[in-house]
Every structure is written in structure tokens, then in C-alpha cells.
Amino acid sequence: MSTNVMEKDALQVMEERTSVRHYDSTAKMTKEEVEELLTITSKAPSAWNLQHWHFVVFHTDEAKKKLLPIAYNQNQIVESSVVIGILGDLKANENAETVYSPLVEHGYMTEEIKETLASQINGAYQNDQYARDAAFSNASLAAMQLMLAAKAKGYDTCAIGGFNSQQLVEQFDISNRYVPVMLITVGKAAKEAHKSSRIPVQEMSTWL
Ligand SMILES: Cc1cc2nc3c(=O)[nH]c(=O)nc-3n(C[C@H](O)[C@H](O)[C@H](O)COP(=O)(O)O)c2cc1C
């Protein structure tokens, strides 16, 4: 496949992604399909490659029903095939060992560089505001990647920020290591998205 064809496909996916809020509730996604989607999602970039995300998969009807009131009864929660809760990791520095050790083992990184990086990372994580900002920014990149990958695979999505974060944490026993960033519904569209427009990019950019 030529590069041009691949570029066009990716651009088409970005052009065509919209926030779908009505899904065919009979359409199911298998665990394998969801895992494949999350695997592609996890290829998103992250600072120091710490992969500051955790995915809570609301796959059963029971889990989605429990989530519905927490997301202010937005019906797309129960109509969609799956809802992915994107959490940000407030202690992503603790992933450094897992991420870098295989690189050292395979000779792609020296032990010395690994230690230098670990000390820079732990230094940054002394600052709670940094840890929270990094959790949100990096997990949001994964969220975007998930929505585009789903679209490329023939599914539609909607990002949801309208949910009660505290209730989500309490009712699904989410560890205080993580902060809820957003929910994403994924499924087969039953109705087109509302039309949306964009502010001209000239008004949204500053050239220096
Ligand atoms: C962080 C975030 C939170 C959002 N929260 C909600 C939500 O709670 N409910 C909803 O129906 N749409 C929600 N949306 C979808 C936006 O309304 C939508 O992306 C925007 O109107 C642009 O439309 P489009 O995605 O179809 O281009 C959210 C989007 C983002 C990125």
C-alpha cells in the first residue's frame, strides 16, 4: 500500500469522526475486539513513555446500567456496545521500571541511562500538580487515539465529560492512584451525530 493511500485513510477517519449519541443496542463487541482497540490505543505517545492511562471497560449490561446515573442518565451509556473509562495515572513514575527494564535487557538502553531517567522522572513526580497535569494530558492522547482507531474499525464514539467523578470512583472501587479523565462510548451508530462546526483555524492560531 502506498503512503498516499494510508495518509488519505487516516485523514478521512479524522474528517468523519463525530460524536455519536444514539447506538444500535443490539450490536455487540467481543472481548477480543475491545482488546484489539485498547492495544492500538496504547500505542499513543506519552511523556517518558510512562503510559499514564488505565482503562476501565464497562462491557456487561449490568456495569453499563450501574454507570448510567453516574453519567447523568445519558442514554448512550446503555445503548453503546462498550464504554471505556479513561483514567489518568497519578503515579505513572512507578511504571518506569516496567517500561525501561526490557530495553536494558535487550541492550537498547544502558543501566546508567535508565537510572538517570528514573531520577529525572521521580524528581518531576515530587510535584503533585505536575503528576495531575501529566495524568490528564497523556491519558487524553490515549482517548483521542481510541476514538480514531474505533472509527477506522467501523465504530463510532462519543467522549463524555459529563459524569460524577467522585461517584465513579466510589461505586467502581477505583484506586486513588488514578483520576477519571473521561468516558468514551463505542458502538454502531443508530443515528447520525448532531451537526457541529469549527471556529476558523485563523482565529484559533497565532503565528510567530
Ligand atoms: C472532554 C469531552 C467531554 C465531552 N462530554 C460530553 C458529554 O458529556 N456528553 C455528550 O453528549 N458529548 C460530550 N462531548 C462531545 C462534544 O460535545 C463534541 O465533541 C463536540 O460538540 C464536537 O462535536 P463532534 O465531536 O461531533 O465533532 C465531550 C467531548 C469531549 C472532548
The ligand as an SDF file (V2000), in Angstrom:
LIG
                    3D

 31 33  0  0  0  0  0  0  0  0999 V2000
  -13.7090   16.0200   27.0800 C   0  0  0  0  0  0  0  0  0  0  0  0
  -15.0260   15.9440   26.3500 C   0  0  0  0  0  0  0  0  0  0  0  0
  -16.1840   15.8200   27.0820 C   0  0  0  0  0  0  0  0  0  0  0  0
  -17.4140   15.6730   26.4270 C   0  0  0  0  0  0  0  0  0  0  0  0
  -18.5380   15.4330   27.1640 N   0  0  0  0  0  0  0  0  0  0  0  0
  -19.6920   15.1160   26.5250 C   0  0  0  0  0  0  0  0  0  0  0  0
  -20.8210   14.6770   27.2680 C   0  0  0  0  0  0  0  0  0  0  0  0
  -20.8050   14.5640   28.4930 O   0  0  0  0  0  0  0  0  0  0  0  0
  -21.9500   14.3680   26.5840 N   0  0  0  0  0  0  0  0  0  0  0  0
  -22.0210   14.4460   25.2210 C   0  0  0  0  0  0  0  0  0  0  0  0
  -23.0800   14.1150   24.6600 O   0  0  0  0  0  0  0  0  0  0  0  0
  -20.9490   14.8520   24.4820 N   0  0  0  0  0  0  0  0  0  0  0  0
  -19.7950   15.1810   25.1030 C   0  0  0  0  0  0  0  0  0  0  0  0
  -18.6760   15.5360   24.3730 N   0  0  0  0  0  0  0  0  0  0  0  0
  -18.7560   15.6250   22.8980 C   0  0  0  0  0  0  0  0  0  0  0  0
  -18.6980   17.0660   22.3940 C   0  0  0  0  0  0  0  0  0  0  0  0
  -19.9340   17.6950   22.6410 O   0  0  0  0  0  0  0  0  0  0  0  0
  -18.3540   17.0710   20.8830 C   0  0  0  0  0  0  0  0  0  0  0  0
  -17.0550   16.5230   20.7050 O   0  0  0  0  0  0  0  0  0  0  0  0
  -18.3900   18.4650   20.2630 C   0  0  0  0  0  0  0  0  0  0  0  0
  -19.6790   19.0050   20.3240 O   0  0  0  0  0  0  0  0  0  0  0  0
  -17.9350   18.4570   18.7850 C   0  0  0  0  0  0  0  0  0  0  0  0
  -18.7440   17.5680   18.0370 O   0  0  0  0  0  0  0  0  0  0  0  0
  -18.1040   16.3660   17.2160 P   0  0  0  0  0  0  0  0  0  0  0  0
  -17.3090   15.5220   18.1720 O   0  0  0  0  0  0  0  0  0  0  0  0
  -19.2970   15.6090   16.6660 O   0  0  0  0  0  0  0  0  0  0  0  0
  -17.2520   16.9360   16.1440 O   0  0  0  0  0  0  0  0  0  0  0  0
  -17.4670   15.7320   25.0110 C   0  0  0  0  0  0  0  0  0  0  0  0
  -16.2780   15.8810   24.2780 C   0  0  0  0  0  0  0  0  0  0  0  0
  -15.0730   15.9840   24.9380 C   0  0  0  0  0  0  0  0  0  0  0  0
  -13.8130   16.0730   24.1220 C   0  0  0  0  0  0  0  0  0  0  0  0
  1  2  1  0
  2  3  1  0
  2 30  2  0
  3  4  2  0
  4  5  1  0
  4 28  1  0
  5  6  2  0
  6  7  1  0
  6 13  1  0
  7  8  2  0
  7  9  1  0
  9 10  1  0
 10 11  2  0
 10 12  1  0
 12 13  2  0
 13 14  1  0
 14 15  1  0
 14 28  1  0
 15 16  1  0
 16 17  1  0
 16 18  1  0
 18 19  1  0
 18 20  1  0
 20 21  1  0
 20 22  1  0
 22 23  1  0
 23 24  1  0
 24 25  2  0
 24 26  1  0
 24 27  1  0
 28 29  2  0
 29 30  1  0
 30 31  1  0
M  END
$$$$
